[in-house]
Amino acid sequence: MKLELYMFETCPFCRRVLSYLDESGRTDVELHNIRQNEDDRRRLIEVGGMEQVPCLFIDGQPLYESLDIIDWLKAHPQA
C-alpha cells in the first residue's frame, strides 16, 4: 500500500498528523511538502481537486481532514 502525505510544515492540522506519525513510529508514509515542491502542489490539486492539506493519498485516493487521517492510520497499522 502506498501512503503519501501532502502537507506543509507551518499548517497546524499537518503538524497534528506529523506528530502522530512521530509518536507512532510509522515509517511507511512518504511526505510531500507542497510549499517546497511545486510538482507536489500541482499533483495535489490535479488528483485531489483542491489545494487542501493535510491530504493522505492512499494508493492514489485522497483522504482529507487531520483527525480522519489519524483515525485511518490507527485502523491500518504499519505492516
mmJSON file of the N, C-alpha and C atoms, coordinates in Angstrom:
{"data_MODEL":{"atom_site":{
"group_PDB":["ATOM","ATOM","ATOM","ATOM","ATOM","ATOM","ATOM","ATOM","ATOM","ATOM","ATOM","ATOM","ATOM","ATOM","ATOM","ATOM","ATOM","ATOM","ATOM","ATOM","ATOM","ATOM","ATOM","ATOM","ATOM","ATOM","ATOM","ATOM","ATOM","ATOM","ATOM","ATOM","ATOM","ATOM","ATOM","ATOM","ATOM","ATOM","ATOM","ATOM","ATOM","ATOM","ATOM","ATOM","ATOM","ATOM","ATOM","ATOM","ATOM","ATOM","ATOM","ATOM","ATOM","ATOM","ATOM","ATOM","ATOM","ATOM","ATOM","ATOM","ATOM","ATOM","ATOM","ATOM","ATOM","ATOM","ATOM","ATOM","ATOM","ATOM","ATOM","ATOM","ATOM","ATOM","ATOM","ATOM","ATOM","ATOM","ATOM","ATOM","ATOM","ATOM","ATOM","ATOM","ATOM","ATOM","ATOM","ATOM","ATOM","ATOM","ATOM","ATOM","ATOM","ATOM","ATOM","ATOM","ATOM","ATOM","ATOM","ATOM","ATOM","ATOM","ATOM","ATOM","ATOM","ATOM","ATOM","ATOM","ATOM","ATOM","ATOM","ATOM","ATOM","ATOM","ATOM","ATOM","ATOM","ATOM","ATOM","ATOM","ATOM","ATOM","ATOM","ATOM","ATOM","ATOM","ATOM","ATOM","ATOM","ATOM","ATOM","ATOM","ATOM","ATOM","ATOM","ATOM","ATOM","ATOM","ATOM","ATOM","ATOM","ATOM","ATOM","ATOM","ATOM","ATOM","ATOM","ATOM","ATOM","ATOM","ATOM","ATOM","ATOM","ATOM","ATOM","ATOM","ATOM","ATOM","ATOM","ATOM","ATOM","ATOM","ATOM","ATOM","ATOM","ATOM","ATOM","ATOM","ATOM","ATOM","ATOM","ATOM","ATOM","ATOM","ATOM","ATOM","ATOM","ATOM","ATOM","ATOM","ATOM","ATOM","ATOM","ATOM","ATOM","ATOM","ATOM","ATOM","ATOM","ATOM","ATOM","ATOM","ATOM","ATOM","ATOM","ATOM","ATOM","ATOM","ATOM","ATOM","ATOM","ATOM","ATOM","ATOM","ATOM","ATOM","ATOM","ATOM","ATOM","ATOM","ATOM","ATOM","ATOM","ATOM","ATOM","ATOM","ATOM","ATOM","ATOM","ATOM","ATOM","ATOM","ATOM","ATOM","ATOM","ATOM","ATOM","ATOM","ATOM","ATOM","ATOM","ATOM","ATOM","ATOM","ATOM","ATOM","ATOM"],
"id":[1,2,3,4,5,6,7,8,9,10,11,12,13,14,15,16,17,18,19,20,21,22,23,24,25,26,27,28,29,30,31,32,33,34,35,36,37,38,39,40,41,42,43,44,45,46,47,48,49,50,51,52,53,54,55,56,57,58,59,60,61,62,63,64,65,66,67,68,69,70,71,72,73,74,75,76,77,78,79,80,81,82,83,84,85,86,87,88,89,90,91,92,93,94,95,96,97,98,99,100,101,102,103,104,105,106,107,108,109,110,111,112,113,114,115,116,117,118,119,120,121,122,123,124,125,126,127,128,129,130,131,132,133,134,135,136,137,138,139,140,141,142,143,144,145,146,147,148,149,150,151,152,153,154,155,156,157,158,159,160,161,162,163,164,165,166,167,168,169,170,171,172,173,174,175,176,177,178,179,180,181,182,183,184,185,186,187,188,189,190,191,192,193,194,195,196,197,198,199,200,201,202,203,204,205,206,207,208,209,210,211,212,213,214,215,216,217,218,219,220,221,222,223,224,225,226,227,228,229,230,231,232,233,234,235,236,237],
"type_symbol":["N","C","C","N","C","C","N","C","C","N","C","C","N","C","C","N","C","C","N","C","C","N","C","C","N","C","C","N","C","C","N","C","C","N","C","C","N","C","C","N","C","C","N","C","C","N","C","C","N","C","C","N","C","C","N","C","C","N","C","C","N","C","C","N","C","C","N","C","C","N","C","C","N","C","C","N","C","C","N","C","C","N","C","C","N","C","C","N","C","C","N","C","C","N","C","C","N","C","C","N","C","C","N","C","C","N","C","C","N","C","C","N","C","C","N","C","C","N","C","C","N","C","C","N","C","C","N","C","C","N","C","C","N","C","C","N","C","C","N","C","C","N","C","C","N","C","C","N","C","C","N","C","C","N","C","C","N","C","C","N","C","C","N","C","C","N","C","C","N","C","C","N","C","C","N","C","C","N","C","C","N","C","C","N","C","C","N","C","C","N","C","C","N","C","C","N","C","C","N","C","C","N","C","C","N","C","C","N","C","C","N","C","C","N","C","C","N","C","C","N","C","C","N","C","C","N","C","C","N","C","C","N","C","C","N","C","C"],
"label_atom_id":["N","CA","C","N","CA","C","N","CA","C","N","CA","C","N","CA","C","N","CA","C","N","CA","C","N","CA","C","N","CA","C","N","CA","C","N","CA","C","N","CA","C","N","CA","C","N","CA","C","N","CA","C","N","CA","C","N","CA","C","N","CA","C","N","CA","C","N","CA","C","N","CA","C","N","CA","C","N","CA","C","N","CA","C","N","CA","C","N","CA","C","N","CA","C","N","CA","C","N","CA","C","N","CA","C","N","CA","C","N","CA","C","N","CA","C","N","CA","C","N","CA","C","N","CA","C","N","CA","C","N","CA","C","N","CA","C","N","CA","C","N","CA","C","N","CA","C","N","CA","C","N","CA","C","N","CA","C","N","CA","C","N","CA","C","N","CA","C","N","CA","C","N","CA","C","N","CA","C","N","CA","C","N","CA","C","N","CA","C","N","CA","C","N","CA","C","N","CA","C","N","CA","C","N","CA","C","N","CA","C","N","CA","C","N","CA","C","N","CA","C","N","CA","C","N","CA","C","N","CA","C","N","CA","C","N","CA","C","N","CA","C","N","CA","C","N","CA","C","N","CA","C","N","CA","C","N","CA","C","N","CA","C","N","CA","C","N","CA","C","N","CA","C","N","CA","C"],
"label_alt_id":[null,null,null,null,null,null,null,null,null,null,null,null,null,null,null,null,null,null,null,null,null,null,null,null,null,null,null,null,null,null,null,null,null,null,null,null,null,null,null,null,null,null,null,null,null,null,null,null,null,null,null,null,null,null,null,null,null,null,null,null,null,null,null,null,null,null,null,null,null,null,null,null,null,null,null,null,null,null,null,null,null,null,null,null,null,null,null,null,null,null,null,null,null,null,null,null,null,null,null,null,null,null,null,null,null,null,null,null,null,null,null,null,null,null,null,null,null,null,null,null,null,null,null,null,null,null,null,null,null,null,null,null,null,null,null,null,null,null,null,null,null,null,null,null,null,null,null,null,null,null,null,null,null,null,null,null,null,null,null,null,null,null,null,null,null,null,null,null,null,null,null,null,null,null,null,null,null,null,null,null,null,null,null,null,null,null,null,null,null,null,null,null,null,null,null,null,null,null,null,null,null,null,null,null,null,null,null,null,null,null,null,null,null,null,null,null,null,null,null,null,null,null,null,null,null,null,null,null,null,null,null,null,null,null,null,null,null],
"label_comp_id":["MET","MET","MET","LYS","LYS","LYS","LEU","LEU","LEU","GLU","GLU","GLU","LEU","LEU","LEU","TYR","TYR","TYR","MET","MET","MET","PHE","PHE","PHE","GLU","GLU","GLU","THR","THR","THR","CYS","CYS","CYS","PRO","PRO","PRO","PHE","PHE","PHE","CYS","CYS","CYS","ARG","ARG","ARG","ARG","ARG","ARG","VAL","VAL","VAL","LEU","LEU","LEU","SER","SER","SER","TYR","TYR","TYR","LEU","LEU","LEU","ASP","ASP","ASP","GLU","GLU","GLU","SER","SER","SER","GLY","GLY","GLY","ARG","ARG","ARG","THR","THR","THR","ASP","ASP","ASP","VAL","VAL","VAL","GLU","GLU","GLU","LEU","LEU","LEU","HIS","HIS","HIS","ASN","ASN","ASN","ILE","ILE","ILE","ARG","ARG","ARG","GLN","GLN","GLN","ASN","ASN","ASN","GLU","GLU","GLU","ASP","ASP","ASP","ASP","ASP","ASP","ARG","ARG","ARG","ARG","ARG","ARG","ARG","ARG","ARG","LEU","LEU","LEU","ILE","ILE","ILE","GLU","GLU","GLU","VAL","VAL","VAL","GLY","GLY","GLY","GLY","GLY","GLY","MET","MET","MET","GLU","GLU","GLU","GLN","GLN","GLN","VAL","VAL","VAL","PRO","PRO","PRO","CYS","CYS","CYS","LEU","LEU","LEU","PHE","PHE","PHE","ILE","ILE","ILE","ASP","ASP","ASP","GLY","GLY","GLY","GLN","GLN","GLN","PRO","PRO","PRO","LEU","LEU","LEU","TYR","TYR","TYR","GLU","GLU","GLU","SER","SER","SER","LEU","LEU","LEU","ASP","ASP","ASP","ILE","ILE","ILE","ILE","ILE","ILE","ASP","ASP","ASP","TRP","TRP","TRP","LEU","LEU","LEU","LYS","LYS","LYS","ALA","ALA","ALA","HIS","HIS","HIS","PRO","PRO","PRO","GLN","GLN","GLN","ALA","ALA","ALA"],
"label_asym_id":["A","A","A","A","A","A","A","A","A","A","A","A","A","A","A","A","A","A","A","A","A","A","A","A","A","A","A","A","A","A","A","A","A","A","A","A","A","A","A","A","A","A","A","A","A","A","A","A","A","A","A","A","A","A","A","A","A","A","A","A","A","A","A","A","A","A","A","A","A","A","A","A","A","A","A","A","A","A","A","A","A","A","A","A","A","A","A","A","A","A","A","A","A","A","A","A","A","A","A","A","A","A","A","A","A","A","A","A","A","A","A","A","A","A","A","A","A","A","A","A","A","A","A","A","A","A","A","A","A","A","A","A","A","A","A","A","A","A","A","A","A","A","A","A","A","A","A","A","A","A","A","A","A","A","A","A","A","A","A","A","A","A","A","A","A","A","A","A","A","A","A","A","A","A","A","A","A","A","A","A","A","A","A","A","A","A","A","A","A","A","A","A","A","A","A","A","A","A","A","A","A","A","A","A","A","A","A","A","A","A","A","A","A","A","A","A","A","A","A","A","A","A","A","A","A","A","A","A","A","A","A","A","A","A","A","A","A"],
"label_entity_id":["1","1","1","1","1","1","1","1","1","1","1","1","1","1","1","1","1","1","1","1","1","1","1","1","1","1","1","1","1","1","1","1","1","1","1","1","1","1","1","1","1","1","1","1","1","1","1","1","1","1","1","1","1","1","1","1","1","1","1","1","1","1","1","1","1","1","1","1","1","1","1","1","1","1","1","1","1","1","1","1","1","1","1","1","1","1","1","1","1","1","1","1","1","1","1","1","1","1","1","1","1","1","1","1","1","1","1","1","1","1","1","1","1","1","1","1","1","1","1","1","1","1","1","1","1","1","1","1","1","1","1","1","1","1","1","1","1","1","1","1","1","1","1","1","1","1","1","1","1","1","1","1","1","1","1","1","1","1","1","1","1","1","1","1","1","1","1","1","1","1","1","1","1","1","1","1","1","1","1","1","1","1","1","1","1","1","1","1","1","1","1","1","1","1","1","1","1","1","1","1","1","1","1","1","1","1","1","1","1","1","1","1","1","1","1","1","1","1","1","1","1","1","1","1","1","1","1","1","1","1","1","1","1","1","1","1","1"],
"label_seq_id":[1,1,1,2,2,2,3,3,3,4,4,4,5,5,5,6,6,6,7,7,7,8,8,8,9,9,9,10,10,10,11,11,11,12,12,12,13,13,13,14,14,14,15,15,15,16,16,16,17,17,17,18,18,18,19,19,19,20,20,20,21,21,21,22,22,22,23,23,23,24,24,24,25,25,25,26,26,26,27,27,27,28,28,28,29,29,29,30,30,30,31,31,31,32,32,32,33,33,33,34,34,34,35,35,35,36,36,36,37,37,37,38,38,38,39,39,39,40,40,40,41,41,41,42,42,42,43,43,43,44,44,44,45,45,45,46,46,46,47,47,47,48,48,48,49,49,49,50,50,50,51,51,51,52,52,52,53,53,53,54,54,54,55,55,55,56,56,56,57,57,57,58,58,58,59,59,59,60,60,60,61,61,61,62,62,62,63,63,63,64,64,64,65,65,65,66,66,66,67,67,67,68,68,68,69,69,69,70,70,70,71,71,71,72,72,72,73,73,73,74,74,74,75,75,75,76,76,76,77,77,77,78,78,78,79,79,79],
"pdbx_PDB_ins_code":[null,null,null,null,null,null,null,null,null,null,null,null,null,null,null,null,null,null,null,null,null,null,null,null,null,null,null,null,null,null,null,null,null,null,null,null,null,null,null,null,null,null,null,null,null,null,null,null,null,null,null,null,null,null,null,null,null,null,null,null,null,null,null,null,null,null,null,null,null,null,null,null,null,null,null,null,null,null,null,null,null,null,null,null,null,null,null,null,null,null,null,null,null,null,null,null,null,null,null,null,null,null,null,null,null,null,null,null,null,null,null,null,null,null,null,null,null,null,null,null,null,null,null,null,null,null,null,null,null,null,null,null,null,null,null,null,null,null,null,null,null,null,null,null,null,null,null,null,null,null,null,null,null,null,null,null,null,null,null,null,null,null,null,null,null,null,null,null,null,null,null,null,null,null,null,null,null,null,null,null,null,null,null,null,null,null,null,null,null,null,null,null,null,null,null,null,null,null,null,null,null,null,null,null,null,null,null,null,null,null,null,null,null,null,null,null,null,null,null,null,null,null,null,null,null,null,null,null,null,null,null,null,null,null,null,null,null],
"Cartn_x":[0.849,0.0,0.899,0.588,1.38,0.667,1.364,0.818,1.673,1.019,1.706,0.948,1.645,1.031,1.471,0.5,0.743,0.485,1.468,1.432,2.341,2.334,3.417,3.606,4.839,5.267,4.568,4.11,3.502,1.992,1.415,-0.023,-0.293,-1.144,-1.382,-2.036,-2.856,-3.501,-2.504,-1.58,-0.495,0.396,0.686,1.516,0.877,-0.448,-1.158,-0.878,-0.981,-0.734,0.744,1.63,3.066,3.437,2.823,3.077,2.638,1.482,1.03,2.023,2.491,3.459,4.712,5.199,6.389,6.124,5.005,4.673,4.473,3.857,3.564,4.772,5.777,6.967,6.766,5.683,5.426,6.5,6.914,7.921,7.434,6.156,5.629,4.872,4.956,4.245,5.269,5.161,6.053,5.514,6.37,5.951,6.196,5.222,5.317,4.97,5.975,5.776,5.402,4.148,3.67,4.235,4.851,5.474,6.924,7.481,8.862,8.977,7.879,7.942,6.688,6.861,5.729,5.063,5.831,5.239,4.295,4.678,3.804,2.517,2.631,1.443,0.508,1.081,0.266,-0.418,0.296,-0.305,-1.45,-1.266,-2.328,-3.599,-3.462,-4.625,-5.198,-4.32,-4.755,-5.502,-4.967,-5.564,-6.669,-6.41,-7.376,-8.448,-8.196,-9.178,-9.118,-8.259,-8.128,-6.779,-6.419,-5.138,-5.39,-5.875,-6.157,-5.204,-4.591,-3.711,-4.175,-3.875,-3.189,-4.091,-3.449,-4.141,-3.282,-3.872,-3.184,-3.698,-2.789,-3.14,-2.898,-3.94,-3.882,-4.017,-2.91,-2.888,-3.532,-3.215,-3.674,-5.025,-5.723,-7.03,-6.863,-7.382,-7.17,-8.085,-7.521,-8.268,-7.864,-8.846,-8.603,-9.005,-8.709,-9.037,-8.083,-7.38,-6.322,-6.828,-7.968,-8.468,-8.892,-9.461,-9.814,-8.561,-7.521,-6.249,-5.667,-5.646,-5.108,-5.945,-7.257,-8.127,-7.843,-7.653,-7.373,-6.029,-5.033,-3.708,-3.767,-4.534,-4.675,-5.367,-6.356,-7.099,-6.308,-5.254,-4.414,-2.963,-2.561,-1.18,-0.159,1.031,2.123,2.426,2.598,2.867,4.288],
"Cartn_y":[-1.168,0.0,1.238,2.178,3.399,4.518,5.122,6.216,7.457,8.551,9.811,10.923,11.654,12.763,14.081,14.822,16.152,17.153,18.019,18.881,20.072,20.984,21.947,22.17,22.503,22.436,23.404,24.553,25.521,25.349,24.404,24.125,23.383,23.933,23.266,21.891,21.707,20.403,19.381,19.851,18.982,18.589,19.545,19.271,18.175,18.197,17.169,15.779,15.665,14.372,13.993,14.95,14.671,14.241,14.851,14.455,13.018,12.665,11.277,10.319,10.681,9.816,9.64,10.722,10.647,9.765,9.997,9.242,7.762,7.452,6.054,5.329,6.082,5.465,4.976,5.404,4.958,5.483,4.616,4.999,4.716,4.365,3.961,5.074,6.306,7.427,8.372,8.546,9.443,10.866,11.797,13.179,14.008,14.88,15.788,17.186,18.051,19.415,20.297,20.739,21.489,22.908,23.368,24.701,24.638,23.438,23.282,22.649,22.071,21.373,21.688,22.459,22.875,21.682,20.653,19.464,18.764,18.719,18.121,18.932,20.247,21.098,20.876,20.813,20.583,19.222,18.202,16.859,16.832,17.49,17.554,18.147,19.231,19.879,19.02,18.454,17.656,16.399,15.69,14.419,14.634,15.509,15.72,16.74,17.578,18.557,19.873,19.966,21.214,21.252,22.437,22.626,22.655,21.544,21.441,20.429,20.823,19.932,19.894,18.841,17.649,16.798,16.088,15.143,13.886,12.775,11.488,10.76,10.506,9.676,8.228,7.437,6.004,5.282,4.759,4.168,5.107,6.401,7.388,8.017,7.547,8.104,9.082,10.32,11.33,11.165,11.422,11.486,12.782,13.605,14.912,14.871,15.964,16.193,15.416,16.15,15.563,14.435,14.611,13.558,12.32,12.502,11.352,10.602,11.352,10.731,9.925,10.512,9.811,8.578,8.701,7.53,6.431,6.796,5.791,5.116,5.913,5.34,4.404,4.762,3.884,2.585,2.659,1.472,0.58,1.12,0.377,0.499,-0.237,-0.133,-0.553,-0.024,-0.366,-1.845,-2.483,-3.931,-4.211],
"Cartn_z":[0.0,0.0,0.0,-0.885,-0.968,-0.224,0.745,1.546,1.33,0.913,0.66,1.365,2.217,2.94,2.311,1.807,1.263,2.374,2.606,3.779,3.588,4.574,4.732,6.224,6.601,7.998,8.939,8.476,9.388,9.531,8.825,8.925,10.239,11.126,12.414,12.278,11.27,11.075,10.542,9.715,9.248,10.421,11.3,12.474,13.324,13.436,14.206,13.617,12.299,11.648,11.771,11.551,11.663,13.079,14.079,15.468,15.7,15.154,15.287,14.622,13.431,12.745,13.593,14.189,15.049,16.263,16.933,18.148,17.866,16.735,16.412,15.838,15.388,14.81,13.385,12.749,11.37,10.433,9.522,8.534,7.12,6.981,5.673,4.955,5.466,4.857,4.231,2.928,2.184,2.305,2.684,2.878,1.622,1.318,0.182,0.675,0.743,1.218,0.027,-0.02,-1.18,-1.243,-0.176,-0.184,-0.666,-0.712,-1.148,-2.531,-3.016,-4.288,-5.097,-6.148,-6.989,-7.673,-8.043,-8.651,-7.674,-6.407,-5.397,-5.25,-5.243,-5.126,-6.315,-7.507,-8.711,-8.674,-8.22,-8.159,-7.146,-6.014,-5.008,-5.617,-6.352,-6.963,-8.085,-8.911,-10.056,-9.623,-8.672,-8.25,-7.216,-6.252,-5.181,-5.505,-6.497,-6.901,-6.146,-5.134,-4.38,-3.675,-3.225,-2.534,-1.029,-0.504,0.929,1.55,2.646,3.395,4.84,5.553,5.09,4.201,3.312,2.449,2.382,2.758,2.674,1.441,0.493,-0.653,-0.258,-0.338,-0.03,-1.359,-1.853,-3.191,-4.212,-4.102,-5.065,-4.772,-3.738,-3.387,-2.229,-2.368,-1.332,-0.121,1.056,2.308,2.996,3.312,3.931,5.403,6.083,7.492,8.403,9.235,10.065,10.966,11.607,12.507,11.736,10.536,9.699,9.252,8.927,8.524,9.682,10.864,12.037,12.345,12.293,12.529,11.516,10.244,9.231,9.515,9.859,10.15,11.355,12.372,13.534,13.168,12.29,11.881,10.93,10.338,9.371,9.798,10.845,11.326,10.288,10.471,9.547,9.657,8.511,8.482,8.877],
"occupancy":[1.0,1.0,1.0,1.0,1.0,1.0,1.0,1.0,1.0,1.0,1.0,1.0,1.0,1.0,1.0,1.0,1.0,1.0,1.0,1.0,1.0,1.0,1.0,1.0,1.0,1.0,1.0,1.0,1.0,1.0,1.0,1.0,1.0,1.0,1.0,1.0,1.0,1.0,1.0,1.0,1.0,1.0,1.0,1.0,1.0,1.0,1.0,1.0,1.0,1.0,1.0,1.0,1.0,1.0,1.0,1.0,1.0,1.0,1.0,1.0,1.0,1.0,1.0,1.0,1.0,1.0,1.0,1.0,1.0,1.0,1.0,1.0,1.0,1.0,1.0,1.0,1.0,1.0,1.0,1.0,1.0,1.0,1.0,1.0,1.0,1.0,1.0,1.0,1.0,1.0,1.0,1.0,1.0,1.0,1.0,1.0,1.0,1.0,1.0,1.0,1.0,1.0,1.0,1.0,1.0,1.0,1.0,1.0,1.0,1.0,1.0,1.0,1.0,1.0,1.0,1.0,1.0,1.0,1.0,1.0,1.0,1.0,1.0,1.0,1.0,1.0,1.0,1.0,1.0,1.0,1.0,1.0,1.0,1.0,1.0,1.0,1.0,1.0,1.0,1.0,1.0,1.0,1.0,1.0,1.0,1.0,1.0,1.0,1.0,1.0,1.0,1.0,1.0,1.0,1.0,1.0,1.0,1.0,1.0,1.0,1.0,1.0,1.0,1.0,1.0,1.0,1.0,1.0,1.0,1.0,1.0,1.0,1.0,1.0,1.0,1.0,1.0,1.0,1.0,1.0,1.0,1.0,1.0,1.0,1.0,1.0,1.0,1.0,1.0,1.0,1.0,1.0,1.0,1.0,1.0,1.0,1.0,1.0,1.0,1.0,1.0,1.0,1.0,1.0,1.0,1.0,1.0,1.0,1.0,1.0,1.0,1.0,1.0,1.0,1.0,1.0,1.0,1.0,1.0,1.0,1.0,1.0,1.0,1.0,1.0,1.0,1.0,1.0,1.0,1.0,1.0,1.0,1.0,1.0,1.0,1.0,1.0],
"B_iso_or_equiv":[0.0,0.0,0.0,0.0,0.0,0.0,0.0,0.0,0.0,0.0,0.0,0.0,0.0,0.0,0.0,0.0,0.0,0.0,0.0,0.0,0.0,0.0,0.0,0.0,0.0,0.0,0.0,0.0,0.0,0.0,0.0,0.0,0.0,0.0,0.0,0.0,0.0,0.0,0.0,0.0,0.0,0.0,0.0,0.0,0.0,0.0,0.0,0.0,0.0,0.0,0.0,0.0,0.0,0.0,0.0,0.0,0.0,0.0,0.0,0.0,0.0,0.0,0.0,0.0,0.0,0.0,0.0,0.0,0.0,0.0,0.0,0.0,0.0,0.0,0.0,0.0,0.0,0.0,0.0,0.0,0.0,0.0,0.0,0.0,0.0,0.0,0.0,0.0,0.0,0.0,0.0,0.0,0.0,0.0,0.0,0.0,0.0,0.0,0.0,0.0,0.0,0.0,0.0,0.0,0.0,0.0,0.0,0.0,0.0,0.0,0.0,0.0,0.0,0.0,0.0,0.0,0.0,0.0,0.0,0.0,0.0,0.0,0.0,0.0,0.0,0.0,0.0,0.0,0.0,0.0,0.0,0.0,0.0,0.0,0.0,0.0,0.0,0.0,0.0,0.0,0.0,0.0,0.0,0.0,0.0,0.0,0.0,0.0,0.0,0.0,0.0,0.0,0.0,0.0,0.0,0.0,0.0,0.0,0.0,0.0,0.0,0.0,0.0,0.0,0.0,0.0,0.0,0.0,0.0,0.0,0.0,0.0,0.0,0.0,0.0,0.0,0.0,0.0,0.0,0.0,0.0,0.0,0.0,0.0,0.0,0.0,0.0,0.0,0.0,0.0,0.0,0.0,0.0,0.0,0.0,0.0,0.0,0.0,0.0,0.0,0.0,0.0,0.0,0.0,0.0,0.0,0.0,0.0,0.0,0.0,0.0,0.0,0.0,0.0,0.0,0.0,0.0,0.0,0.0,0.0,0.0,0.0,0.0,0.0,0.0,0.0,0.0,0.0,0.0,0.0,0.0,0.0,0.0,0.0,0.0,0.0,0.0],
"pdbx_formal_charge":[null,null,null,null,null,null,null,null,null,null,null,null,null,null,null,null,null,null,null,null,null,null,null,null,null,null,null,null,null,null,null,null,null,null,null,null,null,null,null,null,null,null,null,null,null,null,null,null,null,null,null,null,null,null,null,null,null,null,null,null,null,null,null,null,null,null,null,null,null,null,null,null,null,null,null,null,null,null,null,null,null,null,null,null,null,null,null,null,null,null,null,null,null,null,null,null,null,null,null,null,null,null,null,null,null,null,null,null,null,null,null,null,null,null,null,null,null,null,null,null,null,null,null,null,null,null,null,null,null,null,null,null,null,null,null,null,null,null,null,null,null,null,null,null,null,null,null,null,null,null,null,null,null,null,null,null,null,null,null,null,null,null,null,null,null,null,null,null,null,null,null,null,null,null,null,null,null,null,null,null,null,null,null,null,null,null,null,null,null,null,null,null,null,null,null,null,null,null,null,null,null,null,null,null,null,null,null,null,null,null,null,null,null,null,null,null,null,null,null,null,null,null,null,null,null,null,null,null,null,null,null,null,null,null,null,null,null],
"auth_seq_id":[1,1,1,2,2,2,3,3,3,4,4,4,5,5,5,6,6,6,7,7,7,8,8,8,9,9,9,10,10,10,11,11,11,12,12,12,13,13,13,14,14,14,15,15,15,16,16,16,17,17,17,18,18,18,19,19,19,20,20,20,21,21,21,22,22,22,23,23,23,24,24,24,25,25,25,26,26,26,27,27,27,28,28,28,29,29,29,30,30,30,31,31,31,32,32,32,33,33,33,34,34,34,35,35,35,36,36,36,37,37,37,38,38,38,39,39,39,40,40,40,41,41,41,42,42,42,43,43,43,44,44,44,45,45,45,46,46,46,47,47,47,48,48,48,49,49,49,50,50,50,51,51,51,52,52,52,53,53,53,54,54,54,55,55,55,56,56,56,57,57,57,58,58,58,59,59,59,60,60,60,61,61,61,62,62,62,63,63,63,64,64,64,65,65,65,66,66,66,67,67,67,68,68,68,69,69,69,70,70,70,71,71,71,72,72,72,73,73,73,74,74,74,75,75,75,76,76,76,77,77,77,78,78,78,79,79,79],
"auth_comp_id":["MET","MET","MET","LYS","LYS","LYS","LEU","LEU","LEU","GLU","GLU","GLU","LEU","LEU","LEU","TYR","TYR","TYR","MET","MET","MET","PHE","PHE","PHE","GLU","GLU","GLU","THR","THR","THR","CYS","CYS","CYS","PRO","PRO","PRO","PHE","PHE","PHE","CYS","CYS","CYS","ARG","ARG","ARG","ARG","ARG","ARG","VAL","VAL","VAL","LEU","LEU","LEU","SER","SER","SER","TYR","TYR","TYR","LEU","LEU","LEU","ASP","ASP","ASP","GLU","GLU","GLU","SER","SER","SER","GLY","GLY","GLY","ARG","ARG","ARG","THR","THR","THR","ASP","ASP","ASP","VAL","VAL","VAL","GLU","GLU","GLU","LEU","LEU","LEU","HIS","HIS","HIS","ASN","ASN","ASN","ILE","ILE","ILE","ARG","ARG","ARG","GLN","GLN","GLN","ASN","ASN","ASN","GLU","GLU","GLU","ASP","ASP","ASP","ASP","ASP","ASP","ARG","ARG","ARG","ARG","ARG","ARG","ARG","ARG","ARG","LEU","LEU","LEU","ILE","ILE","ILE","GLU","GLU","GLU","VAL","VAL","VAL","GLY","GLY","GLY","GLY","GLY","GLY","MET","MET","MET","GLU","GLU","GLU","GLN","GLN","GLN","VAL","VAL","VAL","PRO","PRO","PRO","CYS","CYS","CYS","LEU","LEU","LEU","PHE","PHE","PHE","ILE","ILE","ILE","ASP","ASP","ASP","GLY","GLY","GLY","GLN","GLN","GLN","PRO","PRO","PRO","LEU","LEU","LEU","TYR","TYR","TYR","GLU","GLU","GLU","SER","SER","SER","LEU","LEU","LEU","ASP","ASP","ASP","ILE","ILE","ILE","ILE","ILE","ILE","ASP","ASP","ASP","TRP","TRP","TRP","LEU","LEU","LEU","LYS","LYS","LYS","ALA","ALA","ALA","HIS","HIS","HIS","PRO","PRO","PRO","GLN","GLN","GLN","ALA","ALA","ALA"],
"auth_asym_id":["A","A","A","A","A","A","A","A","A","A","A","A","A","A","A","A","A","A","A","A","A","A","A","A","A","A","A","A","A","A","A","A","A","A","A","A","A","A","A","A","A","A","A","A","A","A","A","A","A","A","A","A","A","A","A","A","A","A","A","A","A","A","A","A","A","A","A","A","A","A","A","A","A","A","A","A","A","A","A","A","A","A","A","A","A","A","A","A","A","A","A","A","A","A","A","A","A","A","A","A","A","A","A","A","A","A","A","A","A","A","A","A","A","A","A","A","A","A","A","A","A","A","A","A","A","A","A","A","A","A","A","A","A","A","A","A","A","A","A","A","A","A","A","A","A","A","A","A","A","A","A","A","A","A","A","A","A","A","A","A","A","A","A","A","A","A","A","A","A","A","A","A","A","A","A","A","A","A","A","A","A","A","A","A","A","A","A","A","A","A","A","A","A","A","A","A","A","A","A","A","A","A","A","A","A","A","A","A","A","A","A","A","A","A","A","A","A","A","A","A","A","A","A","A","A","A","A","A","A","A","A","A","A","A","A","A","A"],
"auth_atom_id":["N","CA","C","N","CA","C","N","CA","C","N","CA","C","N","CA","C","N","CA","C","N","CA","C","N","CA","C","N","CA","C","N","CA","C","N","CA","C","N","CA","C","N","CA","C","N","CA","C","N","CA","C","N","CA","C","N","CA","C","N","CA","C","N","CA","C","N","CA","C","N","CA","C","N","CA","C","N","CA","C","N","CA","C","N","CA","C","N","CA","C","N","CA","C","N","CA","C","N","CA","C","N","CA","C","N","CA","C","N","CA","C","N","CA","C","N","CA","C","N","CA","C","N","CA","C","N","CA","C","N","CA","C","N","CA","C","N","CA","C","N","CA","C","N","CA","C","N","CA","C","N","CA","C","N","CA","C","N","CA","C","N","CA","C","N","CA","C","N","CA","C","N","CA","C","N","CA","C","N","CA","C","N","CA","C","N","CA","C","N","CA","C","N","CA","C","N","CA","C","N","CA","C","N","CA","C","N","CA","C","N","CA","C","N","CA","C","N","CA","C","N","CA","C","N","CA","C","N","CA","C","N","CA","C","N","CA","C","N","CA","C","N","CA","C","N","CA","C","N","CA","C","N","CA","C","N","CA","C","N","CA","C","N","CA","C","N","CA","C","N","CA","C","N","CA","C"],
"pdbx_PDB_model_num":[1,1,1,1,1,1,1,1,1,1,1,1,1,1,1,1,1,1,1,1,1,1,1,1,1,1,1,1,1,1,1,1,1,1,1,1,1,1,1,1,1,1,1,1,1,1,1,1,1,1,1,1,1,1,1,1,1,1,1,1,1,1,1,1,1,1,1,1,1,1,1,1,1,1,1,1,1,1,1,1,1,1,1,1,1,1,1,1,1,1,1,1,1,1,1,1,1,1,1,1,1,1,1,1,1,1,1,1,1,1,1,1,1,1,1,1,1,1,1,1,1,1,1,1,1,1,1,1,1,1,1,1,1,1,1,1,1,1,1,1,1,1,1,1,1,1,1,1,1,1,1,1,1,1,1,1,1,1,1,1,1,1,1,1,1,1,1,1,1,1,1,1,1,1,1,1,1,1,1,1,1,1,1,1,1,1,1,1,1,1,1,1,1,1,1,1,1,1,1,1,1,1,1,1,1,1,1,1,1,1,1,1,1,1,1,1,1,1,1,1,1,1,1,1,1,1,1,1,1,1,1,1,1,1,1,1,1]
}}}
